Each structure stands twice: as structure tokens, then as C-alpha cells.
Amino acid sequence: MYMQFYIMIAFYIGLFIVYVSYQVPDVMVQYPTLENAGNIVYEKDDKSCYKYKKVEVMCPIDNSVIVSK
């Protein structure tokens, strides 16, 4: 009876020590900007890779062509 009690206490103390000492990994999110476009390879969840290209375009003279979200 007492042996099971001590084993359970030791188990819970071990779980607590692991929980307290676990370090959360740093997650960095890199968003594409004009400076890093084409330099960074991004990877999707399905393991496919892609890059962004920057292309300079002229603004239309007619503002009705511009679609806003």
C-alpha cells in the first residue's frame, strides 16, 4: 500500500520537473518583403517549396479598375 503511494508521488514529481524544465522552442515567422523577395525559399505544410518574385507594375489611370477587398 505504502509502496504504491511512494511510486505515484515520485511519478508526479518527475512529471512536474519535466514540465517546469521544458523550454518552448522559438518560432520565427519570416514574411516576404521587397528587400528579401527572391532570396528566401518558403516551404508549405505539404513540403512544396516556392519563392516570391517582385515585379514593378504601373498604376492604372482609371481608378475604377482597382479592386479593393
Backbone as CSV, one residue per row, in Angstrom:
resi,resn,N_x,N_y,N_z,CA_x,CA_y,CA_z,C_x,C_y,C_z
1,MET,0.824,-1.195,0.000,0.000,0.000,0.000,0.863,1.252,0.000
2,TYR,1.815,1.312,0.931,2.680,2.491,1.012,3.617,2.579,-0.191
3,MET,4.015,1.408,-0.708,4.922,1.379,-1.855,4.262,2.008,-3.082
4,GLN,3.009,1.724,-3.334,2.297,2.308,-4.472,2.152,3.819,-4.303
5,PHE,1.932,4.256,-3.091,1.804,5.682,-2.806,3.106,6.406,-3.137
6,TYR,4.239,5.847,-2.700,5.530,6.486,-2.960,5.869,6.476,-4.456
7,ILE,5.498,5.423,-5.145,5.746,5.365,-6.588,4.923,6.429,-7.306
8,MET,3.673,6.593,-6.916,2.825,7.622,-7.535,3.350,9.029,-7.243
9,ILE,3.766,9.280,-6.021,4.328,10.591,-5.665,5.590,10.850,-6.475
10,ALA,6.476,9.871,-6.595,7.705,10.031,-7.369,7.398,10.269,-8.841
11,PHE,6.395,9.580,-9.362,5.999,9.764,-10.759,5.496,11.186,-10.999
12,TYR,4.634,11.685,-10.143,4.100,13.037,-10.307,5.162,14.111,-10.100
13,ILE,6.093,13.876,-9.201,7.209,14.820,-9.026,8.065,14.837,-10.293
14,GLY,8.310,13.666,-10.886,9.074,13.601,-12.139,8.366,14.307,-13.271
15,LEU,7.054,14.129,-13.385,6.295,14.849,-14.414,6.359,16.355,-14.205
16,PHE,6.271,16.786,-12.969,6.338,18.216,-12.673,7.699,18.796,-13.040
17,ILE,8.768,18.068,-12.740,10.124,18.545,-13.070,10.294,18.645,-14.579
18,VAL,9.799,17.670,-15.319,9.882,17.725,-16.784,9.057,18.889,-17.311
19,TYR,7.880,19.116,-16.767,7.012,20.211,-17.208,7.658,21.568,-16.943
20,VAL,8.275,21.734,-15.800,8.881,23.019,-15.437,10.158,23.272,-16.230
21,SER,10.941,22.233,-16.502,12.230,22.423,-17.160,12.144,22.434,-18.683
22,TYR,10.985,22.134,-19.274,10.833,22.097,-20.729,10.858,23.515,-21.290
23,GLN,11.687,23.753,-22.291,11.783,25.060,-22.922,10.971,25.061,-24.209
24,VAL,10.176,26.099,-24.386,9.359,26.235,-25.592,10.273,26.697,-26.731
25,PRO,10.234,26.036,-27.885,11.103,26.453,-28.994,10.681,27.813,-29.550
26,ASP,11.656,28.572,-30.005,11.394,29.867,-30.617,10.932,29.656,-32.051
27,VAL,9.781,30.212,-32.387,9.244,30.107,-33.740,9.369,31.474,-34.387
28,MET,10.077,31.521,-35.503,10.250,32.774,-36.232,9.433,32.704,-37.515
29,VAL,8.635,33.717,-37.762,7.837,33.793,-38.981,8.483,34.850,-39.872
30,GLN,8.892,34.447,-41.064,9.550,35.350,-41.999,8.566,35.710,-43.098
31,TYR,8.137,36.950,-43.111,7.216,37.418,-44.142,8.001,37.998,-45.310
32,PRO,7.495,37.818,-46.531,8.210,38.378,-47.683,8.099,39.902,-47.715
33,THR,9.207,40.550,-48.001,9.254,41.998,-48.172,9.905,42.295,-49.517
34,LEU,9.953,43.546,-49.885,10.612,43.913,-51.142,12.106,43.629,-51.093
35,GLU,12.707,43.731,-49.911,14.154,43.509,-49.791,14.534,42.038,-49.877
36,ASN,13.689,41.134,-49.340,14.066,39.726,-49.339,13.311,38.894,-50.371
37,ALA,12.572,39.518,-51.267,11.843,38.772,-52.305,12.845,38.113,-53.248
38,GLY,12.684,36.822,-53.447,13.581,36.075,-54.322,14.792,35.505,-53.621
39,ASN,15.066,35.914,-52.376,16.242,35.426,-51.651,15.910,34.283,-50.697
40,ILE,14.674,34.178,-50.276,14.282,33.183,-49.282,13.375,32.148,-49.935
41,VAL,13.646,30.878,-49.651,12.802,29.789,-50.133,11.831,29.441,-49.013
42,TYR,10.535,29.511,-49.302,9.496,29.197,-48.328,9.025,27.768,-48.548
43,GLU,8.572,27.118,-47.470,8.106,25.744,-47.562,6.700,25.656,-46.981
44,LYS,5.790,25.049,-47.756,4.417,24.861,-47.304,4.327,23.633,-46.406
45,ASP,3.139,23.420,-45.826,2.929,22.259,-44.970,3.031,20.948,-45.728
46,ASP,2.731,20.970,-47.025,2.822,19.741,-47.820,4.222,19.536,-48.401
47,LYS,5.211,20.250,-47.864,6.637,20.125,-48.223,6.971,20.623,-49.619
48,SER,6.112,21.444,-50.225,6.455,22.042,-51.515,7.113,23.405,-51.249
49,CYS,8.118,23.731,-52.034,8.894,24.954,-51.846,8.548,25.982,-52.910
50,TYR,8.674,27.257,-52.555,8.391,28.329,-53.506,9.136,29.586,-53.092
51,LYS,9.261,30.523,-54.051,9.865,31.835,-53.837,8.918,32.889,-54.369
52,TYR,9.062,34.100,-53.866,8.312,35.233,-54.392,9.222,36.022,-55.320
53,LYS,8.639,36.578,-56.384,9.363,37.481,-57.272,8.711,38.849,-57.175
54,LYS,9.534,39.884,-57.165,8.958,41.228,-57.167,8.937,41.751,-58.598
55,VAL,7.803,42.309,-58.956,7.598,42.850,-60.296,6.991,44.233,-60.128
56,GLU,7.632,45.228,-60.725,7.116,46.586,-60.654,6.071,46.779,-61.749
57,VAL,4.916,47.271,-61.349,3.830,47.498,-62.303,3.420,48.962,-62.235
58,MET,2.863,49.431,-63.321,2.371,50.808,-63.380,0.952,50.844,-62.822
59,CYS,0.619,51.863,-62.089,-0.738,52.030,-61.575,-1.656,52.441,-62.728
60,PRO,-2.879,51.926,-62.736,-3.797,52.288,-63.823,-4.276,53.741,-63.677
61,ILE,-4.523,54.361,-64.808,-5.009,55.740,-64.795,-6.456,55.785,-64.319
62,ASP,-7.243,54.792,-64.712,-8.647,54.716,-64.323,-8.752,54.012,-62.967
63,ASN,-9.189,54.734,-61.931,-9.273,54.165,-60.579,-10.384,53.143,-60.425
64,SER,-11.328,53.079,-61.356,-12.392,52.108,-61.257,-11.900,50.677,-61.526
65,VAL,-10.724,50.563,-62.117,-10.142,49.251,-62.408,-9.592,48.624,-61.128
66,ILE,-9.215,49.424,-60.147,-8.627,48.939,-58.895,-9.728,48.302,-58.047
67,VAL,-9.501,47.071,-57.636,-10.466,46.328,-56.823,-9.932,46.287,-55.409
68,SER,-10.745,46.724,-54.461,-10.341,46.649,-53.048,-11.107,45.534,-52.376
69,LYS,-10.506,44.946,-51.376,-11.127,43.819,-50.671,-12.046,44.300,-49.587
